[in-house]
């Protein structure tokens, strides 16, 4: 493929797009080959330090600095109020655009918030304030499970890909934490927008060390949008700094995600997988029983919290019930909370009087045992090994602190080593509890990079203690391939923006598509909680072998609906598992 630059029209033509420059303003309009506009790209960007605001003073429009058949380079000088130098460079290639924001400080500055494809400026015309790129597309694809369920949404609706969230309103976007740092923009809205043509992938080209932000936001307003990254003052700029966003025309959302992964790989930004496929033990593919759903069902209608029902006697009873109907899981997950305190991970002797012996009995039966692990929780740890708030209260463990990393390594060894509990790995949860806020005190790195360091410490300790240990996470991002062995699809949400229930199979197929697109070499834990009713549970149970490793959460009743699970229902699960095992050998 080649590029053609017409200096008279100030237009770049490629096989998959056209870009027309504005001679006087810091913007360019992007079209597909048929002349349909994806919108005007605003070439202003802002990097606001913690101690001020960044305003650009562009005195002219974008300038073409070089042009060949394979590349056209365009530079927009910004003349920042904050930075010694600031510019946006467009690297136009035959199949994509790379937009790079570059700044240099005259002294070290702590970075608070960065915007791309828009920012704050004073233009020669006298126009001032925030400027945005234009929305020419109708649909945004967001690779982050949310409540309400909205993978594809109108272009006027904001979105966030984050490592911070919970179940409170407006915060349930951490189910994948992080999800892929990639959006896709669709030109048309159709009955099934995922299969419509005219898509533009939009992603961040950055390695994990540069991901010291907590979220990447798509922020539309009144026909315009920009991208926003939140650094919260924990990244200090002392020398040249840059950030790149890629725009690439693509066939659809799944292709955009695959293109994003491949772009990171070609630029040397993706790590090798934690465990190569040829080294993975067969037991990783065996069906899973996770006790959380059974715990929730047992707690329904009682005064007990579900976490109080992670008990040795309950798990024995649940597994006996399953075995009586022909269900024998290869892997058992002991869920929240088998431990006395999350931070120290000592087994609770009242609930699990002989956890080591229980694990040994499961090994003797040919089964493996994973321990549920709550990421970030500091309960029981010294304050000086924690990230604290402004009052000195511990908020999270500090993965930048060598003392905490040593402690975590010793804890993992005690849980996995043959002379310890001899467990077989971890189901890691709550990665969305990554700390957030300008008033936090820790030793870094921050945000996404801090979560990666936490998981890397745990994964290294696990593999050193037991080489075939299985690490399951919900970090559905190619930058996390070196800290996870299996991706879990995570908790199921309920309704679309109109309040209509979304069938479980429908949303889980989309989650699996996202995970497969960005981490194609990793097996998938299909998860199974919470279930709205028995019918949905049966439907999803039948689908799970097509998506990944089947995971069963229930034994007696569905917690949300209170419907009992009969032996005939469990035999359907047993048949599904039998067919799955025949396929995997």
C-alpha positions in Angstrom: 0.0 0.0 0.0 1.1 3.6 -0.7 0.3 7.0 0.5 -0.4 9.9 -1.8 0.1 13.5 -0.6 -1.5 16.3 -2.6 0.0 19.6 -1.4 -2.5 21.7 -3.3 -5.5 20.1 -1.5 -3.4 19.4 1.6 -4.8 15.9 1.5 -3.3 12.5 2.2 -4.9 9.5 0.5 -4.4 5.9 1.5 -6.3 2.7 0.5 -8.3 2.7 3.8 -8.6 6.4 4.6 -8.3 10.1 3.5 -7.0 12.9 5.7 -7.6 16.5 4.8 -5.6 19.2 6.7 -7.0 22.5 7.8 -4.5 25.2 6.7 -5.1 27.6 9.6 -6.6 25.6 12.5 -5.1 22.7 14.5 -7.3 20.0 13.0 -7.7 17.6 10.1 -10.7 15.7 8.9 -10.6 11.9 8.5 -12.7 10.1 5.9 -13.2 6.5 4.8 -12.4 5.6 1.2 -16.0 6.3 0.2 -15.8 9.9 1.5 -17.8 9.3 4.8 -16.4 11.4 7.6 -15.3 9.9 10.9 -15.1 13.5 12.1 -12.5 16.3 12.5 -9.5 15.3 14.5 -8.5 18.0 16.9 -4.7 18.3 17.1 -4.6 20.0 20.4 -3.6 18.0 23.5 -3.2 19.0 27.1 -0.9 17.7 29.9 -2.1 19.3 33.1 0.4 19.2 36.0 -0.8 18.8 39.5 0.1 22.4 40.3 -1.6 24.1 37.3 -3.3 23.8 34.0 -1.9 23.4 30.5 -3.1 25.8 27.8 -1.9 25.6 24.2 -1.3 28.7 22.1 -1.0 27.3 18.5 -0.2 30.2 16.1 -0.8 28.2 12.9 -2.2 25.0 11.6 -0.5 21.6 11.0 2.6 21.5 8.9 3.8 18.6 6.7 7.4 18.1 7.6 8.1 15.1 5.3 6.3 13.0 2.7 7.2 9.7 1.0 5.2 6.9 -0.6 5.2 5.1 2.8 4.8 7.9 5.3 3.7 11.5 5.7 4.7 13.3 8.9 2.7 16.3 10.1 3.5 18.4 13.1 1.3 20.7 15.1 3.2 23.1 17.4 1.3 23.9 20.5 3.4 26.6 22.4 2.3 25.5 25.9 1.8 27.7 28.9 3.2 24.9 31.1 5.8 23.0 29.2 9.1 24.2 27.6 8.0 22.5 24.4 4.8 20.8 23.3 3.7 19.5 19.9 1.5 16.9 18.3 2.9 14.7 15.5 0.8 12.8 13.0 2.6 9.8 11.5 0.4 8.9 8.5 1.1 5.3 7.3 -0.7 3.4 4.6 -3.0 1.6 7.0 -3.1 3.8 10.1 -2.4 7.1 11.8 -0.3 7.4 14.9 -0.9 10.7 16.8 1.9 11.4 19.4 1.8 14.1 22.0 5.3 15.2 23.0 6.2 17.5 25.9 9.4 18.6 27.6 9.5 20.4 31.0 11.8 23.1 32.2 11.7 21.5 35.7 10.2 18.3 37.1 6.4 18.4 37.1 3.9 15.9 38.5 1.3 14.9 35.9 -2.3 15.0 36.8 -4.5 14.6 33.7 -3.8 14.3 30.0 -6.2 14.7 27.1 -5.6 13.7 23.5 -7.7 14.5 20.4 -8.6 17.7 22.2 -7.5 20.0 24.9 -7.4 23.5 26.2 -6.2 26.3 24.0 -6.2 30.0 23.0 -6.5 30.2 19.2 -5.4 33.1 17.0 -9.1 33.7 16.2 -9.7 34.6 19.9 -11.6 31.3 20.6 -10.6 29.9 24.0 -11.3 27.0 26.3 -11.6 23.3 25.7 -11.6 22.0 22.1 -12.6 18.5 21.0 -12.5 16.3 17.9 -15.7 16.0 16.0 -18.0 13.0 16.1 -18.8 11.8 12.6 -19.4 8.2 13.7 -22.6 6.9 15.3 -21.5 4.0 17.5 -18.7 3.4 20.1 -17.6 -0.1 21.0 -16.4 -0.4 24.5 -14.5 -3.6 25.4 -15.4 -3.3 29.1 -18.3 -5.2 30.7 -20.5 -2.7 32.6 -23.8 -2.3 34.3 -25.9 -1.4 32.4 -24.7 -3.9 29.8 -23.5 -1.7 26.9 -20.6 -2.9 24.8 -21.9 -0.9 21.8 -23.4 2.5 22.7 -24.4 5.8 21.0 -21.3 7.9 20.3 -22.7 10.6 22.6 -22.4 8.3 25.6 -19.1 8.4 27.7 -17.0 5.3 28.5 -14.2 4.3 30.8 -11.6 1.6 30.7 -10.2 1.4 34.2 -8.5 -0.4 37.1 -10.7 1.3 39.6 -14.4 0.5 40.3 -17.0 -1.4 42.2 -20.8 -1.9 42.2 -21.8 1.6 43.0 -23.6 3.6 40.3 -21.3 4.8 37.6 -18.4 2.7 38.8 -19.2 -0.9 37.6 -16.6 -0.8 34.8 -13.8 -2.7 36.5 -15.1 -6.2 35.7 -12.2 -6.3 33.3 -9.5 -4.5 35.2 -7.9 -3.5 33.0 -9.7 -4.2 29.8 -8.0 -3.5 26.5 -7.0 0.2 26.0 -8.9 0.2 22.7 -12.1 1.7 21.5 -13.7 1.3 18.1 -15.9 3.9 16.4 -18.6 2.8 13.9 -19.9 5.0 11.1 -23.4 3.6 11.1 -25.9 2.3 13.6 -27.6 -1.0 12.5 -29.6 -3.7 14.2 -26.2 -5.5 14.9 -23.6 -2.7 15.0 -20.8 -5.1 15.6 -21.2 -6.6 12.1 -21.7 -3.2 10.4 -19.0 -1.9 8.1 -17.1 1.4 8.6 -15.1 1.0 11.8 -12.2 2.9 13.1 -10.0 1.4 15.9 -8.6 3.8 18.4 -6.1 2.6 20.9 -3.2 3.5 23.1 0.3 2.5 21.9 2.1 2.1 25.3 4.1 -0.4 27.2 3.3 -1.3 30.8 5.9 1.0 32.3 4.2 4.0 30.6 0.7 3.0 31.9 0.9 4.9 35.2 -2.7 6.2 34.8 -5.8 4.7 36.4 -8.2 5.0 33.5 -8.5 5.8 29.8 -11.8 7.7 29.2 -13.8 8.4 26.1 -15.4 11.8 26.8 -18.0 13.0 24.4 -19.8 16.3 24.6 -22.2 18.0 22.2 -20.9 16.4 19.1 -17.3 16.4 20.1 -15.0 14.1 22.1 -11.6 13.7 23.5 -9.6 11.0 25.3 -8.6 11.5 28.9 -6.0 9.7 31.0 -5.9 10.2 34.8 -2.4 10.2 36.3 -3.3 11.9 39.6 0.0 13.5 40.4 1.9 10.2 40.8 3.9 10.5 37.5 6.7 13.0 37.5 7.9 14.4 34.2 11.6 15.2 34.2 12.7 15.1 30.6 11.0 14.3 27.3 7.7 12.5 27.6 5.2 11.3 25.0 2.0 9.4 24.5 0.7 7.8 21.3 -2.9 7.1 20.1 -3.4 5.0 17.0 -6.3 5.3 14.6 -6.8 2.5 12.1 -9.7 1.7 9.8 -10.9 -1.8 10.5 -13.5 -4.4 9.7 -15.2 -4.4 13.1 -14.7 -4.3 16.9 -13.1 -7.7 17.1 -10.7 -6.9 14.3 -9.8 -3.6 16.0 -8.9 -5.5 19.2 -6.8 -7.9 17.3 -5.1 -5.0 15.4 -4.4 -3.3 18.7 -2.7 -6.4 20.1 -0.7 -6.9 16.9 0.4 -3.2 16.9 1.7 -3.5 20.5 3.5 -6.7 19.5 5.2 -5.1 16.4 6.4 -2.3 18.6 7.9 -4.6 21.2 5.4 -3.7 23.9 3.7 -7.0 24.6 5.4 -9.3 27.1 5.8 -13.1 26.6 3.0 -15.2 28.1 3.5 -16.3 31.7 3.3 -20.0 30.7 4.0 -21.2 27.2 1.2 -23.4 25.7 3.5 -26.4 25.4 4.3 -26.3 29.1 0.8 -26.0 30.5 -0.4 -29.0 32.4 -3.5 -30.9 31.3 -5.3 -30.2 34.6 -5.7 -26.5 33.8 -8.3 -27.5 31.2 -10.4 -29.5 33.7 -13.8 -28.2 34.7 -13.9 -26.0 37.8 -16.2 -25.9 40.8 -16.1 -22.5 42.6 -18.0 -22.4 45.9 -19.0 -18.7 45.8 -22.4 -19.3 44.2 -23.2 -22.1 46.7 -22.0 -19.8 49.5 -24.4 -17.0 48.3 -27.2 -19.5 47.9 -26.7 -20.8 51.4 -26.6 -17.3 52.8 -29.9 -16.3 51.1 -32.6 -15.8 53.6 -30.2 -16.1 56.6 -28.5 -13.6 58.8 -25.1 -14.8 57.6 -22.9 -13.2 55.0 -21.8 -15.4 52.1 -18.2 -15.0 53.1 -18.9 -16.6 56.4 -19.9 -19.8 54.7 -16.5 -20.6 53.2 -16.2 -23.7 55.4 -14.7 -27.1 55.2 -17.9 -28.9 56.1 -19.9 -26.9 53.5 -17.5 -27.6 50.7 -17.4 -31.3 51.6 -21.2 -31.4 51.5 -21.4 -29.5 48.2 -18.8 -31.8 46.5 -20.6 -34.9 47.8 -23.8 -33.6 46.3 -22.1 -33.1 42.9 -20.4 -36.4 43.0 -23.7 -38.1 43.6 -25.0 -36.8 40.2 -21.8 -37.6 38.3 -20.1 -34.2 38.6 -16.4 -34.5 39.6 -14.6 -31.2 39.1 -10.9 -31.3 38.2 -10.2 -28.0 40.1 -11.9 -26.6 43.2 -11.8 -22.9 44.1 -12.1 -22.1 47.8 -13.7 -18.7 47.7 -14.1 -15.7 50.1 -13.1 -16.2 52.8 -11.0 -19.1 53.8 -8.5 -16.8 55.4 -8.6 -15.0 58.8 -7.3 -11.7 57.3 -7.0 -10.8 53.6 -3.6 -9.2 53.9 -1.8 -12.0 55.9 -3.7 -15.0 54.3 -3.6 -17.2 57.3 -6.3 -19.9 57.1 -9.2 -19.5 59.4 -9.0 -22.5 61.8 -12.7 -22.3 62.7 -13.9 -22.5 59.1 -11.0 -24.7 57.8 -9.7 -26.7 60.8 -7.4 -28.8 58.5 -6.9 -27.0 55.2 -3.6 -28.7 54.5 -5.1 -32.1 55.1 -8.2 -31.2 53.0 -6.0 -30.2 50.1 -4.0 -33.4 50.4 -7.3 -35.4 50.3 -8.3 -33.6 47.1 -4.9 -34.3 45.6 -5.3 -38.0 46.5 -8.6 -37.9 44.6 -6.9 -36.4 41.5 -8.2 -32.9 42.0 -6.5 -29.5 42.4 -7.3 -26.7 44.7 -7.1 -22.9 44.0 -7.4 -20.2 46.7 -9.4 -17.1 46.1 -7.2 -14.0 46.6 -8.4 -10.5 47.2 -5.9 -8.2 45.5 -4.9 -4.9 47.2 -6.5 -5.6 50.6 -4.1 -4.4 53.5 -6.0 -6.0 56.4 -3.5 -7.2 59.0 -0.4 -5.7 57.4 1.9 -3.0 58.9 1.0 0.5 57.8 4.5 1.1 56.5 3.9 -1.6 53.8 0.7 0.1 52.6 -0.5 2.9 50.4 -2.1 5.4 52.8 -4.5 8.3 52.5 -3.9 11.8 53.7 -4.8 10.8 57.3 -2.3 7.9 57.3 -5.0 5.2 57.1 -3.9 2.2 55.0 -6.0 1.9 51.8 -4.1 -0.8 49.9 -0.9 -2.8 49.9 2.1 -1.0 48.3 3.6 -3.1 45.5 6.4 -0.5 45.1 7.6 -1.3 48.7 10.3 -4.0 48.8 9.3 -5.1 52.3 5.7 -5.8 51.1 6.9 -7.6 48.0 9.1 -9.8 50.2 6.2 -10.5 52.6 3.9 -11.4 49.7 6.6 -13.7 48.3 6.8 -15.5 51.6 3.0 -15.7 51.9 2.7 -17.3 48.5 5.4 -19.8 49.2 3.6 -20.8 52.5 0.4 -21.4 50.6 1.7 -23.2 47.6 4.9 -25.0 48.6 4.9 -28.8 49.4 5.9 -28.1 53.0 3.2 -25.4 53.3 -0.5 -25.8 52.4 0.4 -27.3 49.0 -2.4 -25.5 47.2 -2.3 -25.3 43.4 -2.7 -21.6 42.6 -5.0 -18.6 42.9 -8.2 -17.1 41.5 -7.4 -13.4 41.8 -10.2 -11.0 42.4 -10.6 -7.3 43.1 -8.0 -6.0 40.8 -10.5 -3.1 40.3 -9.5 -2.0 43.8 -6.3 -0.4 42.4 -5.9 2.8 44.5 -6.9 6.1 43.0 -6.5 9.7 44.2 -4.1 12.5 44.3 -3.9 12.4 48.1 -2.6 8.8 48.3 0.9 8.1 49.5 2.9 5.1 48.2 6.2 4.2 46.6 5.0 3.6 43.0 4.5 2.8 40.3 0.9 4.0 40.1 -2.2 3.0 38.4 -2.2 0.2 35.8 1.6 -0.2 36.2 1.2 -0.6 39.9 -1.4 -3.4 39.5 1.0 -5.1 37.1 3.8 -5.0 39.6 1.6 -6.4 42.3 0.5 -9.3 40.1 4.0 -9.9 38.8 5.3 -10.3 42.4 2.5 -12.8 43.1 3.0 -14.7 39.9 6.8 -15.0 40.3 6.4 -16.3 43.8 3.8 -18.8 42.7 5.8 -20.2 39.8 9.0 -20.4 42.0 7.0 -22.3 44.7 5.1 -24.6 42.3 5.9 -24.3 38.6 2.5 -25.6 37.5 0.6 -23.3 39.7 -2.4 -21.8 38.0 -3.0 -18.0 38.2 -6.5 -16.8 37.1 -7.2 -13.1 36.7 -9.7 -10.8 35.0 -6.9 -8.5 33.5 -8.1 -8.7 29.9 -5.3 -6.7 28.4 -2.3 -7.9 26.3 0.1 -6.0 28.6 -0.8 -8.5 31.4 0.0 -11.7 29.5 3.1 -12.2 31.6 1.2 -12.2 35.0 -1.8 -14.5 34.3 -2.3 -18.1 33.1 -6.1 -18.0 32.5 -8.6 -15.2 32.0 -11.9 -15.3 33.9 -14.9 -13.7 32.3 -15.9 -12.5 35.8 -19.2 -11.5 37.4 -22.3 -11.3 35.2 -24.3 -8.1 35.0 -28.0 -7.7 34.4 -29.7 -5.1 32.2 -29.2 -2.9 29.2 -29.6 0.9 29.4 -33.3 0.6 28.9 -33.7 -1.7 31.9 -34.3 -4.8 29.8 -32.6 -8.0 31.1 -29.7 -9.1 28.9 -29.5 -12.9 28.5 -26.4 -14.4 30.2 -25.2 -16.2 27.1 -25.4 -13.1 25.0 -23.2 -11.0 27.3 -20.7 -13.8 28.0 -20.2 -14.5 24.3 -19.2 -10.9 23.9 -16.8 -11.0 26.9 -15.2 -14.2 25.4 -14.8 -12.4 22.0 -12.9 -9.6 23.7 -10.7 -11.9 25.7 -9.9 -14.1 22.7 -9.2 -11.0 20.5 -6.5 -9.6 22.8 -5.2 -12.7 24.6 -5.7 -15.5 22.1 -3.1 -17.8 23.7 -4.7 -17.9 27.1 -7.4 -20.4 28.3 -10.6 -18.9 29.6 -12.4 -19.5 32.9 -16.1 -19.1 31.9 -17.3 -18.1 35.5 -20.9 -18.4 36.5 -22.1 -15.9 39.1 -24.6 -14.4 39.7 -27.4 -16.1 37.8 -30.8 -14.5 37.5 -32.7 -17.7 37.4 -32.6 -21.5 36.8 -33.4 -21.2 33.1 -30.5 -18.8 32.4 -28.2 -21.0 34.5 -29.1 -24.1 32.4 -28.7 -22.1 29.2 -25.3 -20.8 30.2 -24.1 -24.2 31.5 -24.8 -25.6 28.0 -22.8 -22.8 26.4 -19.7 -22.8 28.7 -17.8 -25.6 26.9 -17.9 -23.5 23.7 -16.4 -20.5 25.4 -13.7 -22.0 27.5 -13.2 -24.1 30.7 -16.6 -24.8 32.3 -17.1 -23.4 35.8 -19.9 -24.5 38.1 -20.9 -22.3 41.0 -24.2 -23.8 42.2 -25.2 -27.0 43.9 -28.6 -26.6 45.6 -30.4 -23.5 44.5 -30.0 -20.2 42.5 -29.4 -17.4 44.9 -31.1 -14.6 43.0 -34.4 -16.5 42.2 -34.4 -19.0 45.1 -35.2 -21.8 42.6 -34.0 -25.3 43.7 -31.5 -27.2 41.6 -32.6 -30.8 41.2 -30.6 -33.9 40.5 -31.9 -33.9 37.0 -30.5 -30.4 36.5 -27.1 -31.5 37.8 -27.1 -34.5 35.5 -27.4 -32.1 32.6 -24.2 -30.4 33.9 -22.6 -33.8 34.2 -23.4 -34.6 30.6 -22.1 -31.3 29.4 -18.8 -31.9 31.3 -18.5 -35.4 29.9 -18.8 -34.1 26.3 -16.3 -31.3 27.1 -13.8 -33.8 28.5 -14.2 -36.0 25.4 -13.3 -33.0 23.2 -10.2 -32.0 25.3 -9.0 -35.6 25.6 
